[in-house]
Amino acid sequence: MKRNQFIRAALGVVAGVALSASVIAQPLSNRPIRVVVPFGPGGVADLTIRTVAQKMSENMGQPIVIENKPGAGGVVATDTVVKAAPDGHTLLLMSNGNAVSVGLFNSLPFDTVKDLAPVGVLGHFDLAIVVPADSRFKTLPELLAFAKANPGKLNIASINAGSTQNLAAELFKTTAGIDAQVIPFNGSPAVITALRGGQVDAAVEILAPVLTQITGGGLRALAVTGDKRAAALPNVPTAVEGGVAGFNVSSWNALAAPARTPADIVVRLNKEANAALNDPETRKKLANLNVDARPGTPQQLADLLSSEIKRWSGVIDKAGIPKQ
């Protein structure tokens, strides 16, 4: 091969490699970004992503559209994102529900770990152990003492079987070493009604839906379940402080993209999400929702998802919750 022909051939190879790389790693365009949310509008998760997305949109100078796809334990929303183009323009609002679904369903139309690219955690929010305001239990140690002295007689409400609240209640039983009945209800309003009507002794519920009941005097919070006291209830101890060593449960939300999304786009999205979470006004808005903003890395989300899958699959098996 003549020298000029060799050079042209070599340049052709280089150009081909560069073209392939540009196809694989397209930059994030100015087209709208769609975030698919596996919950209905108005809940903590929905309000969290809307708050963060608003700031991200301002910073990025492009629209971010929220699409609510509730139902089927988040499977429909997740499948929508898994099947979307891996270009950074379709994202999933991930939650601990994604970790729960791995152990709760006999089969899923996707692999939760392999088919999603973690972008980053948005925030954690508390659950609480609550009782009616006129309950005999004034503290968590009193509730634990009763349960241990009266096996099987303590009734703990939660929303539907397999929910974060339901599994947290099951984990609370085993961690505290008590024999209690966990009774699922169809939604938070039904749980509150059962509590206030004396049908159950206690409940494990996300703090936001019951906070006004607590501050208004209808319910009493015995403990929050996270690793620190809730900003909204600084005088309420954690479950660990109340005597349940090692019990640390919080609900969380995060962003994920379809697998095969180019790494540079994932990095960009992570950077933009973290910038929004570090904005003082955004943090304040999230705090008003009882959400603790926790910016981080894609790897931290991957590690969290892996540990949560292992934990909740174990709880589901131990509680004997039927697979769906």
C-alpha positions in Angstrom: 0.0 0.0 0.0 1.3 3.4 -1.0 2.0 5.9 1.8 -0.9 8.2 0.8 -3.3 5.3 0.6 -2.1 4.1 4.1 -2.7 7.6 5.6 -6.2 7.8 4.1 -7.0 4.3 5.4 -5.7 5.2 8.8 -7.7 8.4 8.9 -10.7 6.5 7.8 -10.4 4.1 10.8 -9.9 7.0 13.2 -12.9 8.8 11.7 -15.0 5.6 12.0 -14.0 5.2 15.7 -14.8 8.9 16.4 -18.2 8.5 14.7 -19.0 5.3 16.7 -18.0 7.1 19.9 -20.2 10.1 19.0 -23.2 7.7 18.4 -22.6 5.9 21.6 -22.1 9.0 23.8 -24.5 11.6 22.4 -24.6 14.7 24.6 -27.8 15.5 26.4 -29.9 17.6 24.0 -32.3 20.4 24.8 -35.4 18.2 24.3 -37.7 17.8 27.3 -36.7 15.3 29.9 -39.5 12.9 31.0 -39.5 11.5 34.6 -41.8 8.6 35.0 -43.2 8.4 38.5 -44.7 5.1 39.8 -47.1 6.9 42.1 -50.1 9.1 41.7 -49.8 12.9 42.0 -49.7 14.7 45.3 -47.8 12.1 47.4 -44.4 12.6 49.0 -42.6 11.0 46.1 -44.4 13.0 43.5 -43.9 16.3 45.3 -40.2 15.4 45.9 -39.4 14.9 42.2 -41.5 17.9 41.2 -39.5 20.1 43.6 -36.2 18.8 42.4 -37.2 18.8 38.7 -38.2 22.5 38.9 -34.8 23.5 40.0 -33.0 21.2 37.6 -35.1 22.6 34.8 -34.1 26.2 35.8 -30.5 25.3 35.9 -30.4 23.3 32.7 -32.6 25.6 30.7 -34.8 22.8 29.4 -38.2 21.4 30.4 -38.6 18.4 32.7 -42.0 16.7 32.4 -43.4 14.5 35.2 -45.5 11.5 34.0 -47.4 9.7 36.7 -47.8 5.9 36.1 -49.0 4.4 39.4 -50.0 0.8 39.9 -48.6 -2.8 39.8 -46.0 -2.0 42.5 -44.1 0.3 40.2 -43.6 -2.4 37.5 -45.5 -0.4 34.8 -43.5 2.8 35.4 -40.2 0.9 35.6 -40.9 -1.1 32.4 -41.6 2.1 30.6 -38.2 3.5 31.4 -36.4 0.3 30.8 -37.7 0.2 27.3 -37.0 3.8 26.5 -34.1 5.1 24.4 -31.0 5.3 26.6 -30.3 8.9 25.8 -31.0 10.6 29.1 -34.4 11.9 28.2 -36.5 9.3 30.0 -35.8 8.8 33.7 -37.4 6.8 36.5 -38.2 8.1 39.9 -36.9 5.0 41.8 -37.8 4.2 45.3 -37.3 1.4 47.9 -40.4 -0.1 46.2 -38.2 -1.1 43.3 -36.1 -3.1 45.8 -39.2 -4.6 47.4 -40.6 -5.7 44.1 -37.6 -8.0 43.4 -38.6 -10.2 46.3 -42.4 -9.6 46.1 -43.0 -10.7 42.5 -42.6 -14.2 41.1 -41.1 -12.6 37.9 -40.6 -9.1 36.5 -40.4 -8.1 32.9 -37.0 -6.6 33.6 -33.9 -7.0 35.8 -34.0 -4.2 38.3 -30.2 -4.1 38.7 -29.1 -4.8 35.1 -31.7 -2.9 33.2 -31.4 0.5 35.0 -28.5 2.9 35.3 -28.4 4.6 38.7 -28.2 8.4 38.6 -28.4 9.3 42.2 -30.4 9.4 45.4 -32.7 12.4 45.9 -33.8 12.1 49.5 -34.8 9.9 52.4 -38.0 10.4 54.4 -39.1 9.0 57.8 -41.6 6.4 58.9 -43.1 6.6 62.4 -44.5 4.2 64.9 -47.8 5.9 66.0 -50.6 5.2 68.5 -53.9 6.9 69.3 -53.6 10.0 71.5 -55.4 8.2 74.3 -53.4 5.0 74.0 -52.1 3.3 77.1 -48.7 3.4 75.5 -46.9 6.7 76.2 -43.5 5.5 75.1 -42.0 2.9 72.8 -40.5 0.9 75.8 -44.0 0.6 77.2 -45.4 -0.8 73.9 -42.5 -3.3 73.8 -43.0 -4.3 77.4 -46.7 -5.1 76.7 -45.9 -7.0 73.5 -43.3 -9.2 75.3 -45.6 -9.8 78.2 -48.6 -10.6 76.0 -47.5 -12.5 72.9 -49.8 -12.2 69.9 -52.0 -9.5 71.4 -50.5 -6.4 70.0 -52.0 -5.3 66.7 -49.9 -3.1 64.3 -51.6 -1.5 61.3 -49.9 -0.7 58.0 -51.0 -0.1 54.5 -51.3 -3.0 52.0 -49.2 -6.2 52.3 -45.8 -5.8 50.6 -45.7 -2.0 51.0 -42.7 -0.3 52.6 -44.8 0.4 55.7 -46.0 -3.2 55.9 -42.5 -4.7 55.5 -41.1 -2.1 58.0 -43.7 -3.3 60.5 -42.7 -6.9 59.9 -39.0 -6.0 60.3 -39.9 -4.1 63.5 -41.4 -7.3 65.0 -38.4 -9.4 64.3 -35.8 -6.8 65.3 -37.6 -6.0 68.5 -38.2 -9.7 69.2 -41.9 -9.4 69.8 -44.9 -11.6 68.7 -47.4 -9.1 67.2 -50.0 -9.1 64.5 -49.4 -6.9 61.5 -52.7 -6.0 59.9 -52.7 -4.4 56.4 -55.3 -1.8 55.4 -56.1 -0.3 52.1 -54.3 3.1 52.3 -53.2 5.6 54.9 -56.7 7.1 55.6 -58.0 3.6 56.5 -55.0 3.2 58.9 -55.7 6.5 60.6 -59.4 5.6 61.0 -58.5 2.2 62.5 -56.1 3.8 64.9 -58.4 6.6 66.0 -61.3 4.1 66.3 -59.3 1.8 68.5 -59.4 -1.1 66.1 -55.6 -1.5 66.3 -53.0 -0.6 68.9 -50.3 1.0 66.8 -49.3 1.6 63.2 -46.2 2.0 61.1 -46.7 4.7 58.6 -44.7 7.2 56.5 -44.6 10.4 58.6 -46.0 12.8 56.1 -49.6 11.4 56.0 -49.9 11.3 59.8 -48.0 14.4 60.7 -51.0 16.7 61.0 -52.8 14.0 63.1 -49.8 14.0 65.4 -49.4 17.8 65.7 -53.1 18.2 66.0 -53.3 15.8 68.9 -55.2 12.9 67.3 -52.2 10.5 67.3 -49.0 10.2 69.3 -45.7 9.3 67.7 -43.7 6.9 69.8 -40.7 6.8 67.6 -39.4 7.5 64.1 -37.6 4.7 62.3 -34.7 6.4 60.6 -31.1 7.0 61.8 -31.9 10.3 63.3 -34.8 12.3 64.8 -37.2 13.9 62.4 -36.8 17.7 62.0 -40.6 18.0 62.3 -40.7 16.1 65.6 -37.4 16.8 67.4 -38.8 15.5 70.7 -39.7 12.1 69.3 -36.9 9.5 69.7 -35.7 7.1 67.1 -36.6 3.5 67.4 -33.0 2.7 68.4 -33.3 5.3 71.2 -36.5 3.6 72.2 -34.9 0.3 72.7 -34.9 -1.5 69.3 -31.2 -1.9 68.6 -30.3 -2.0 64.9 -33.7 -0.9 63.6 -33.1 1.7 60.9 -35.7 2.1 58.2 -36.4 5.0 55.9 -38.1 5.4 52.6 -36.2 6.9 49.8 -36.4 8.3 46.2 -33.8 8.4 43.5 -33.3 8.9 39.8 -32.4 6.1 37.4 -32.0 5.9 33.6 -32.3 3.0 31.2 -29.3 0.8 31.1 -26.7 1.6 28.3 -27.3 5.3 28.9 -23.8 6.8 28.1 -21.7 7.4 31.2 -21.2 11.1 30.4 -24.9 11.6 30.3 -25.4 9.8 33.7 -22.6 12.0 35.1 -24.3 15.2 33.8 -27.7 14.2 35.2 -26.1 13.3 38.5 -24.4 16.7 38.6 -27.6 18.5 37.8 -29.6 16.6 40.4 -27.0 17.2 43.1 -26.9 20.9 42.2 -30.7 21.1 42.7 -30.5 19.2 46.0 -27.8 21.5 47.3 -29.8 24.6 46.5 -30.9 26.2 49.9 -34.5 26.9 48.7 -35.0 23.4 47.3 -33.7 21.9 50.5 -36.1 24.0 52.5 -39.0 22.9 50.3 -38.0 19.3 50.7 -37.6 19.7 54.4 -41.2 21.0 54.5 -42.2 17.6 53.0 -40.2 15.9 55.7 -37.7 14.8 53.1 -34.0 14.8 53.9 -32.1 15.9 50.8 -29.2 13.5 50.2 -27.1 14.2 47.1 -24.7 11.5 46.2 -23.1 9.4 43.4 -24.5 6.8 41.1 -22.4 4.2 42.9 -23.9 5.1 46.2 -27.4 4.5 44.7 -26.3 1.2 43.2 -25.0 0.1 46.7 -28.2 1.3 48.4 -30.4 -0.6 45.9 -28.3 -3.8 46.3 -28.5 -3.7 50.1 -32.3 -2.9 50.1 -33.0 -5.8 47.7 -31.2 -8.2 50.0 -32.9 -6.8 53.2 -36.5 -6.6 51.9 -36.3 -10.0 50.2 -35.3 -11.5 53.5 -38.2 -9.8 55.3 -40.7 -11.0 52.7 -39.5 -14.6 53.0 -39.4 -14.5 56.8 -42.9 -13.0 57.0 -44.3 -15.5 54.6 -45.8 -12.8 52.3 -47.2 -14.6 49.2 -45.4 -13.8 45.9 -47.5 -11.9 43.4 
